[in-house]
Amino acid sequence: MQTSTTSRRRLRTALVAAVMGASAFTGTGMAHAEGDPTAWISNDEMTIMSMETCANQSEEYRFRLYYSPEYKGAWVNIGHPIYDMLALKMPYSDPRPLYFCGGTGTGSGQRAGNNAGSAYNWYEGYIGTLYYSAGYKGAFEMIGARSGHSLLNLRNNNRSIEFSRPW
């Protein structure tokens, strides 16, 4: 009888752990899923302060600008529309530019606005559109979902970015 009770307790503990693990996985799985780059934000603090901006891989910031063509040099991850890469809005401080990170690569520490040579979009189902001017205006270049290329029309002439769904 003792062995049967012990076996049932172990089985019940394993079952409870499995159920809790599954519910925890589905709950946190959503938190770590791909972000929505079209979500409205009130300021650019998330871009400037987030560690995801300079992470090697990011689940939330899945669009990357590179300093040089062919995905070379320094880079910066972007996860939401940016009205002006040269003047990101911060609460309680003056606007500041978005900078390339990416360690010691060519362009590290340079401003990302008007300095990008290529871009890659890891978002599934979102198109990233780079614009010549601040405010999503002027000439533009689209980077399709799960693709990228060296910038042709906007190489070193990119000032804002927005995201959209293709449908």
C-alpha positions as CSV (number, residue, x, y, z in Angstrom):
1,M,0.0,0.0,0.0
2,Q,2.9,2.4,0.8
3,T,4.4,1.9,-2.6
4,S,1.1,2.5,-4.4
5,T,0.5,5.8,-2.4
6,T,4.1,6.9,-3.2
7,S,3.7,6.1,-6.8
8,R,0.4,8.0,-7.0
9,R,2.0,11.0,-5.3
10,R,4.9,11.0,-7.8
11,L,2.6,10.6,-10.7
12,R,0.3,13.4,-9.4
13,T,3.4,15.7,-8.8
14,A,4.7,14.9,-12.3
15,L,1.2,15.6,-13.8
16,V,0.8,18.9,-11.9
17,A,4.4,20.0,-13.0
18,A,3.6,19.1,-16.6
19,V,0.3,21.1,-16.6
20,M,2.0,24.1,-14.8
21,G,4.9,23.9,-17.2
22,A,2.6,23.8,-20.2
23,S,0.5,26.8,-18.9
24,A,3.6,28.7,-18.1
25,F,5.1,28.0,-21.5
26,T,2.0,29.2,-23.3
27,G,1.7,32.2,-21.1
28,T,5.3,33.3,-21.5
29,G,5.6,32.0,-25.0
30,M,3.3,34.8,-26.1
31,A,5.5,37.4,-24.3
32,H,8.5,36.2,-26.2
33,A,6.8,35.9,-29.5
34,E,7.6,38.2,-32.4
35,G,6.6,41.8,-31.6
36,D,4.2,43.9,-33.5
37,P,6.2,46.6,-35.3
38,T,3.1,48.5,-36.2
39,A,2.1,49.1,-32.5
40,W,1.8,52.8,-31.7
41,I,4.2,54.2,-29.0
42,S,4.1,57.6,-27.4
43,N,7.9,58.2,-27.6
44,D,11.1,56.5,-28.7
45,E,12.4,55.7,-25.2
46,M,12.0,52.0,-25.9
47,T,14.3,52.2,-28.9
48,I,17.0,54.1,-27.1
49,M,16.8,52.3,-23.7
50,S,16.1,48.8,-24.8
51,M,19.0,46.2,-24.8
52,E,17.2,44.6,-27.8
53,T,18.3,47.5,-30.0
54,C,21.9,46.2,-29.8
55,A,21.3,42.5,-29.2
56,N,22.7,39.9,-31.5
57,Q,19.3,38.4,-31.9
58,S,16.0,39.9,-30.8
59,E,12.4,38.6,-30.7
60,E,10.9,42.1,-30.4
61,Y,13.3,44.2,-32.6
62,R,13.4,42.2,-35.9
63,F,14.4,44.8,-38.4
64,R,18.0,45.6,-38.7
65,L,19.9,48.5,-40.5
66,Y,23.5,47.9,-41.4
67,Y,26.1,50.6,-41.8
68,S,27.5,49.0,-45.0
69,P,26.1,47.3,-48.0
70,E,25.8,43.4,-48.0
71,Y,24.8,43.3,-44.3
72,K,28.3,44.4,-43.1
73,G,29.6,46.7,-40.5
74,A,27.8,48.0,-37.4
75,W,24.0,47.5,-37.1
76,V,21.0,48.5,-35.1
77,N,17.8,46.6,-34.4
78,I,14.4,48.4,-34.9
79,G,11.1,47.2,-33.5
80,H,8.6,50.0,-34.2
81,P,8.1,53.0,-36.5
82,I,10.6,55.8,-36.1
83,Y,9.4,59.3,-37.2
84,D,12.9,60.7,-37.4
85,M,16.1,58.7,-36.8
86,L,18.1,61.9,-36.2
87,A,15.7,63.1,-33.5
88,L,14.2,60.4,-31.4
89,K,11.7,61.7,-28.8
90,M,12.5,61.1,-25.2
91,P,10.5,62.2,-22.2
92,Y,12.1,64.9,-20.2
93,S,15.1,65.4,-22.5
94,D,16.0,66.8,-25.9
95,P,15.6,64.6,-29.0
96,R,18.6,62.4,-29.8
97,P,19.7,60.4,-32.8
98,L,19.6,56.6,-33.2
99,Y,23.1,55.2,-33.3
100,F,24.6,52.0,-34.8
101,C,25.9,49.5,-32.3
102,G,27.2,46.1,-33.2
103,G,30.5,46.2,-31.4
104,T,33.6,47.3,-33.3
105,G,32.3,47.0,-36.9
106,T,32.7,49.8,-39.4
107,G,30.2,52.5,-38.5
108,S,29.9,51.6,-34.8
109,G,28.8,54.7,-32.9
110,Q,27.7,56.6,-36.0
111,R,24.2,57.9,-36.5
112,A,21.9,55.5,-38.2
113,G,19.9,58.2,-39.9
114,N,21.3,58.9,-43.4
115,N,24.0,56.3,-42.9
116,A,22.6,52.9,-43.7
117,G,23.9,50.8,-46.5
118,S,21.7,47.7,-46.2
119,A,18.7,46.4,-44.2
120,Y,17.2,43.0,-43.3
121,N,13.6,42.4,-42.1
122,W,13.1,39.3,-40.0
123,Y,9.5,40.1,-39.3
124,E,7.0,37.5,-40.6
125,G,4.1,39.2,-42.3
126,Y,5.3,42.8,-42.0
127,I,7.0,45.1,-44.6
128,G,9.5,47.7,-43.5
129,T,9.5,50.9,-45.5
130,L,12.5,53.2,-45.2
131,Y,11.9,56.9,-46.2
132,Y,14.2,59.6,-47.4
133,S,12.7,62.2,-45.1
134,A,11.5,62.4,-41.5
135,G,7.8,61.8,-41.0
136,Y,7.5,58.9,-43.5
137,K,7.8,61.2,-46.5
138,G,9.7,61.4,-49.8
139,A,11.4,58.6,-51.7
140,F,11.1,55.2,-50.1
141,E,12.5,51.7,-50.3
142,M,10.5,48.7,-49.1
143,I,12.1,45.6,-47.4
144,G,9.7,42.7,-47.6
145,A,9.0,40.2,-44.8
146,R,11.9,37.8,-44.1
147,S,14.1,39.4,-46.7
148,G,16.6,42.2,-47.1
149,H,19.0,43.9,-49.6
150,S,21.7,46.5,-50.0
151,L,19.9,49.9,-50.2
152,L,19.8,51.3,-53.7
153,N,17.8,54.5,-53.8
154,L,18.2,55.3,-50.1
155,R,21.8,54.4,-49.3
156,N,23.0,56.9,-46.8
157,N,19.7,58.7,-47.2
158,N,17.3,57.1,-44.8
159,R,15.5,59.2,-42.2
160,S,12.4,57.4,-41.0
161,I,10.8,53.9,-41.0
162,E,7.4,52.5,-40.7
163,F,5.9,49.0,-40.9
164,S,2.8,47.6,-42.5
165,R,1.0,44.4,-43.4
166,P,1.0,43.5,-47.1
167,W,-2.7,42.8,-47.1
